[in-house]
Amino acid sequence: MIHPIHRVRSFQITTPYTLRVQFDDGSEQSINFEPVLAGQLYGPLRDLSIFNRVQLDVEVDTLVWPNGADFDPATLHDWPEQVHELTERARQWELTPA
């Protein structure tokens, strides 16, 4: 099975917790990250001052945050198909003791 490799080329903060992400294939996604901001890695991003410090890591072509949080570019590219599962995982992360 061949999986395409996607690269994030740019992004814009559009509303709280929401980014418009552009990819190397010309497509873009408007992604509301709020439902998945849970657990040790992604939970700190609920603080907008941290979330808004998102950057594009040009070495790995994805979004990164100062605390080390990131998402695979393929996950971002296919967000509509991934968000339900990620939201379910986030609920489990909240139940896991730190």
Beta strands, then each sheet from edge to edge (+ up, - down):
strand 1: 8-15
strand 2: 18-23
strand 3: 28-32
strand 4: 55-57
strand 5: 62-64
sheet 1: 1+ 2- 3+
sheet 2: 4+ 5-
end
